[in-house]
Structure formats: structure tokens, C-alpha cells
């Protein structure tokens, strides 16, 4: 347990950061899942639309260092390839 005032404040800040990061990570997973569902359903138009929205979400989260940029690029690449393979 934190003893000094600065350590207590750092602990409070860590809790807030963790909650924010968890929320955004959840938003990311949902966006990816929505695209995957559209791909599995065979709806290419919906998949493309959802992909555009998910790319925005993925990039935003990568910019905030919640996810590494290469991991974000890999997710985008694989989703894009899956949509192209639907043709």
C-alpha cells in the first residue's frame, strides 16, 4: 500500500488509466468482432463499412499506445485480406 502522498496520487491515477484503457480495449475488440461477424455472414458491403469504422478505432487506440502500432497494422491487414477473399 502506498505511504507517501505522491504514491497515493499515482495509485489513484493508475486506477483511472486502467479503467480508460480497459474501456478502449473493449471498444477495439467489439469493432473487430463486428467486422468478423459481417464477413462470416457473407455481407461484403456491411463488412467494408464496418471495416472503415474499425480502422479508425484501431488507429486511435494504437496512437494512444494501448496497442502497439504493428499489432494494429496486423489486425487491419488481416481484416482487409478476409474482406478481399470474400469476392
N, C-alpha and C positions, 0 to 999 in steps of 0.2 A: 504494500500500500504506500502511496505517495506521502511524504512527510513535509516537504517544503511547499510553499505557495506556488512556485513555478512548476513543480512536478504535478501538483493537483490540477493546475490550469492545463498543462499538457495532456493529462489524462482525460479531462473534460473535452478538450479539442479532439483527441483521438476517437472518442466515442462518437462525436458528431461526424467526423470524417468517415468513420467506418460505416455509419448509417447511410450517409450520402453515397459512398462508393457501392454499398450493397444494393441500394435502390437503382443506381445507374447500371450496375452489372445485371440486375434482374431485367431492366428495360432492354438491354442488349440481347439477352438470351431470348426474350419474348419476340423481339424483332426477327432474329434468326429463325426461330421456331415457326413464325408465321410464314416466312418465305418457304421453308421446307414443306409445310403443310400444303401450300399452293402448288408446289412442284409435284408432290405426291398425288394431289387431286388431278393433276394434268391441266391445270388452268394457267396457260403461259402468260396471258395478258395480266392476270392478277399477280402472278409471280414477278413479272417485270416491274409492276407498280410498287409492290411491297419491297422488292429489291432496292429500288431507288430510295425509299424511305429508310430501309435498314442500313444502306451505305452511309447515309447522313448520320444515323445513330452511331454506327461503328466508328466513323471518323471522329465524331465528337468525343467519344469515350477514349479513343486512342490519344487524342490531343490532351486529355486530362490525366494521362498516364495511369489509367485504371487498367488498361490493356496495352501490351507492347504493340508498337506500330507494325511490326512484322506479323504478329498474330492477327491483327486487324486485317492486314493485306491478305493473309492466307484465307480468312473467313470470306472476305469479299470475292476472292478468286474462285474458291470452291463453289460458292453460291452461283456466281456468274457462269461457271462451267456447267453446273447442273441445269441451269435455265437454258443454256445453249444446246445441251444434249437432248432437250425435250423435242426439238424440231423433227 
